[in-house]
């Protein structure tokens, strides 16, 4: 398998499950619960191998645009680009305060208010990288 295809497929596999559940992604810890619920087709709180296989097959079919049972670099790239476009559209819609279809620098804000106000844990008037990381984690875990 050539390197480009391997990288594209690895990216797809790493991204497919969180996107299928689309609840914030695994990196923030919220996507795992949603992914589990999506796999638990009968809703009994337990996932069987058959449910995992069905989930995997459905995600594969989403990317295999021509239905030939293989995912090409073009299909993987098109799928990832479509997902990225969806996420960008959702983010821009949330930030677009005046709903004109675009955001200005004034509309581009730290979630929940001023970065300095939210992250300046020691009240110094500035923020360190540790304070930014802590504020980011708090925002995504609340």
C-alpha positions as CSV (number, residue, x, y, z in Angstrom):
1,X,0.0,0.0,0.0
2,X,1.5,3.4,-0.9
3,X,2.3,5.8,1.9
4,X,-0.3,8.4,0.9
5,X,-3.1,5.9,0.9
6,X,-2.0,4.5,4.2
7,X,-1.9,7.9,5.8
8,X,-5.4,8.7,4.4
9,X,-6.9,5.5,5.7
10,X,-5.2,5.9,9.1
11,X,-6.7,9.3,9.3
12,X,-10.1,8.0,8.3
13,X,-10.0,5.2,10.9
14,X,-8.8,7.6,13.6
15,X,-11.5,10.1,12.8
16,X,-14.4,7.9,11.6
17,X,-15.7,6.8,15.0
18,X,-15.8,10.2,16.7
19,X,-17.3,11.8,13.6
20,X,-19.9,9.1,13.4
21,X,-21.0,9.9,16.9
22,X,-20.2,13.6,16.3
23,X,-20.3,14.6,19.9
24,X,-17.1,16.5,20.3
25,X,-14.6,13.8,19.4
26,X,-12.6,11.4,21.4
27,X,-9.9,13.9,22.1
28,X,-12.3,15.7,24.5
29,X,-13.6,12.6,26.1
30,X,-17.2,13.2,25.1
31,X,-17.2,11.3,21.8
32,X,-16.6,7.9,23.4
33,X,-20.0,7.8,25.1
34,X,-21.8,9.0,21.9
35,X,-19.9,6.4,19.9
36,X,-20.9,3.6,22.3
37,X,-24.5,4.7,22.1
38,X,-24.3,4.7,18.3
39,X,-22.9,1.2,18.3
40,X,-25.5,-0.1,20.8
41,X,-28.2,-0.5,18.2
42,X,-30.6,-2.3,20.5
43,X,-30.1,0.2,23.3
44,X,-29.5,-2.4,26.0
45,X,-26.3,-0.8,27.3
46,X,-24.1,-3.5,25.9
47,X,-22.3,-3.7,22.6
48,X,-21.9,-7.0,20.9
49,X,-19.4,-8.0,18.2
50,X,-22.3,-8.0,15.7
51,X,-23.1,-4.4,16.6
52,X,-19.4,-3.3,16.3
53,X,-19.2,-5.0,12.9
54,X,-22.4,-3.3,11.7
55,X,-21.2,0.1,12.9
56,X,-17.8,-0.4,11.2
57,X,-19.5,-1.5,8.0
58,X,-21.8,1.5,8.0
59,X,-18.9,3.9,8.6
60,X,-16.9,2.1,5.8
61,X,-19.9,2.5,3.4
62,X,-20.0,6.2,4.2
63,X,-16.5,6.6,2.7
64,X,-16.7,4.0,0.0
65,X,-18.5,6.4,-2.4
66,X,-18.6,4.0,-5.4
67,X,-19.5,1.0,-3.3
68,X,-16.8,-1.2,-4.7
69,X,-15.7,-2.5,-1.2
70,X,-12.5,-0.5,-1.3
71,X,-11.6,3.0,0.0
72,X,-9.3,4.9,-2.3
73,X,-7.2,7.9,-1.4
74,X,-9.7,10.1,-3.4
75,X,-12.7,8.7,-1.4
76,X,-10.9,9.1,1.9
77,X,-9.9,12.6,1.1
78,X,-13.3,13.6,-0.2
79,X,-14.9,12.2,3.0
80,X,-12.5,14.0,5.3
81,X,-12.9,17.3,3.4
82,X,-16.7,17.0,3.6
83,X,-16.6,16.4,7.4
84,X,-14.2,19.3,7.8
85,X,-16.5,21.6,5.8
86,X,-19.4,20.5,8.0
87,X,-17.5,21.3,11.1
88,X,-16.3,24.7,9.7
89,X,-19.9,25.6,8.8
90,X,-21.1,24.7,12.2
91,X,-18.4,26.7,14.0
92,X,-18.8,29.8,11.7
93,X,-22.6,29.7,12.3
94,X,-22.1,29.7,16.1
95,X,-19.7,32.7,15.9
96,X,-21.6,34.7,13.3
97,X,-23.4,37.0,15.7
98,X,-25.1,39.2,13.1
99,X,-25.9,36.2,10.9
100,X,-24.4,37.7,7.7
101,X,-22.7,34.5,6.7
102,X,-19.2,35.6,7.7
103,X,-17.4,36.4,10.9
104,X,-15.3,39.4,11.7
105,X,-12.4,39.6,14.1
106,X,-14.8,41.0,16.7
107,X,-17.1,38.0,16.4
108,X,-14.2,35.5,16.8
109,X,-14.1,35.1,20.6
110,X,-12.9,32.7,23.1
111,X,-15.8,30.4,24.0
112,X,-17.5,31.7,27.1
113,X,-15.9,35.1,27.1
114,X,-12.5,36.8,27.2
115,X,-9.5,34.5,27.1
116,X,-7.7,36.6,29.7
117,X,-10.8,36.8,32.0
118,X,-11.4,33.0,31.8
119,X,-7.8,31.7,31.9
120,X,-6.0,34.2,34.2
121,X,-6.1,31.9,37.2
122,X,-3.6,33.9,39.3
123,X,-5.1,37.4,38.4
124,X,-1.8,38.6,37.0
125,X,-3.5,40.3,34.0
126,X,-1.8,37.8,31.6
127,X,-2.0,34.1,30.9
128,X,0.6,31.4,30.8
129,X,0.4,28.3,28.5
130,X,-0.6,26.2,31.6
131,X,-3.4,28.6,32.4
132,X,-4.7,28.4,28.8
133,X,-4.5,24.6,28.8
134,X,-6.4,24.5,32.1
135,X,-9.1,26.9,30.8
136,X,-9.4,24.9,27.6
137,X,-9.8,21.6,29.5
138,X,-12.3,23.1,31.9
139,X,-14.3,24.5,29.0
140,X,-14.4,21.1,27.2
141,X,-15.1,19.1,30.4
142,X,-18.0,21.2,31.7
